[in-house]
Amino acid sequence: MRFVFLIVGVAIILTAGVAWFVSREDGSRTMGKPELSSAERGKFVFRRCQACHAIGENKKLTGPSLAGVINRPSGSIEGYRYSNAMAALSVIWDEKTLTEFLTKPRAFVPGTKMGFGGIKKPQEIQDLLAYLVAEGGLHDAEATQ
């Protein structure tokens, strides 16, 4: 008899636990994977970039390091050989300029060496920017003066 009560008790606890786990704030229920943060999703978007770009300061790949790219002046990494078009560009890489650039790089900077067609989904760009901030930080203007 105790065994039956034990089984029923465990079943009730498990049912309540599963119901609590899958409930969302909006009242919907799901058994899917937990939602990822924007930066976590951005890590997956960054995979398209990592063949040419790194986030580490001392990593040398085809493209410039993206560490501290947010709020950094364009074409400003000392020692990196930018295309003439990118070297002549005078923007600060903020959310607006990076969104425009990442959507259509060659339209934003005609003559860029970057051989990437762009990111079509605005949410993926936002996720990528969140990842770049989380992993690479923001540009420190005082450090470069």
C-alpha positions, 0 to 999 in steps of 0.5 A: 500500500505504501508503494502505491502512495509513493508511486502516486506521490512521485507522479504528482510531483513529476506532473507538477514539475513538468507543468511548471517547467514548460509554462511561459509568462504569456500562458503558452506551454512548450516542450521545446528548447529553452530560449537563447539570449540574443548574444547566444544566438549571435554566437551562431550567426558569428560562425559565418564571420569566423573564417575571416574575423576573430574577436581576440585582439591578437588573432590575425586572420584575413579580416580585422579583429572584431574585438571592440568594433562597436563604437570604433572608427572605421578603418582604424586598426593599426597595421591592418591593410584595409581596402582603399574604400574602407580606408576612405570611409569615415564612420563610427561602427555603431548599431545603425552603421553596422546594420547597414553594412552587414545587410549589404556590405558592397552597397554600403562600402563600394570597393570593400575587400569583404567577400560576404553577401550580407545578412538578410534577417534584421534579428540575426544582425541584432543578435550578432551585435549583441554577441560582439558586445558580449565577447568583444566589448565596446571600443575604448576611445580613450585608449586609442588617443 
